[in-house]
């Protein structure tokens, strides 16, 4: 390790290496809160925390507009120069919300900074936001022409598609998860005949397939003949129908629906800790932080194959409630699920850290 300060060497954008990287993970601030639905900020916080644990200077920023972002960049850059410190080298914009004209202006003012616009979803979820697709497509054109504007995604499925379709080497910048907050002593196994607590969390969107998870919970209640509580998030209905779920669960013996509202993330983690099993059976996903939260708390997850990093045998056919219930019952009876979940999440994070190091430690602009 050299004893020279970073500013006594060639700058990062000319001689990239991890010790001169400084990353800002930027989210748009809609609420200013820490509720569990502010998923992009939570993911940014945990990605920054994990990068720091691996020797990479990373920060999570929330800004209300492109104007706020440029002001913060100017201040951070000036402070770094004044303190003879490492200057920002990468600005990773979580989700395509900065308009192309504003992005071009930033890139021209800070030509030594790499600006990466990340699709926060796999391809399927983008159907809900045509303007986001337009921004990503235009950023891909800039990627080809500019030395410091890049397009990428936190989903390998999106990155592979964008690379092939738009003809640029889209950057893979996956969500990371802090593995230091996982406790093995929280492992638990449900005992037949006792209360079964099921979680079905997240925004109520059609692509999240909450109704499929609710149908599987109803089947478990009928088949197992044990009291069942189905816990759902409430307060953020984005096209899904709670009325349909209520009708589906009406009259099912032993089944009680409980809605928790939107909680600060630590409180949400504590709620997840009390569950016996979580359903996350989305039709399309990139990472799915709820699944990681459950694994961190020793709780198994019935997932769709869209959440490709969980153990294969945890996955079920998302549109077949009986298959969801079948996998759920198997998970409930297997004492090794907590260990297997941790192994899968650990492997995912290790691969993700390698992807970030490759991006940050090479000449990527």
ZIKAZI-V976194 format. One line per field, one symbol per residue. ss: DSSP state (~ for helix, > for strand, _ for the rest). psi: psi as a letter, one per 30 degrees, with the letter a starting at -180 (. if undefined). burial: 1 if it has 16 or more other C-alpha atoms within 10 Angstrom, else 0. A space follows every 50 residues. Layout:
# ZIKAZI-V976194
ss->???
psi->???
burial->???
This chain:
# ZIKAZI-V976194
ss->_____~~~_________~~~_>>>>>>>______>___~~~~~~~~~~~~ ~~~___>>>>>>>__~~~~~~~~~~~~~~~~~_______>>>>>_____~ ~~~~~~~~~____>>>>>>____~~~~~_~~~~~~~~~~~~~~~~___>> >>>__~~~~~~~~~~~____>>______~~~__~~~_________>>>>> ___>_~~~_~~~~~~~~~~~~~~~___>>>>>____>____~~~~~~~~_ ____>>>>>____>~~~~~~~~~___>>>>________~~~~~~~~___> >>>>_______~~~>>____~~~~~~~~~~~~~___~~~~~~~~~~~~~~ ~~~~~~~~~~_____
psi->kkfklefflkleffiklefgkjkjjklkjffgaglffieeeeeeeeeeee eefggkjkkkkklfleeeeeeeeeeeeeeeeeghlklkfkjjjjkifkke eeeeeeeeeiffkkjjjkkglleeffffieeeeeeeeeeeeeeeelfgkl kalgkeeeeeeeeeefglikkjilklkjffhkjffgklkkkkflkjjkki llkikeffheeeeeeeeeeeeeefglkkkjkkllfijhfljfeeeeeefk gjkgkkkkkfaklkeeeeeeeefflfkkkihlfklddifeeeeeefggkl kjllffifflkeffkljfgjeeeeeeeeeeeffjfgeeeeeeeeeeeeee eeeeeeeeefgljg.
burial->00000100001110011101111111110000001111111111111111 10000111111110110011001000100000000111111111111111 00110110011111111111111010000001101110111111011111 11111111110110010111111111111000000011110000011111 11111111111111111111110001111111110000010000100010 00001110000110100110111111111111111111111111111111 11111110111001111110111111111011000011011101100110 011001111110011
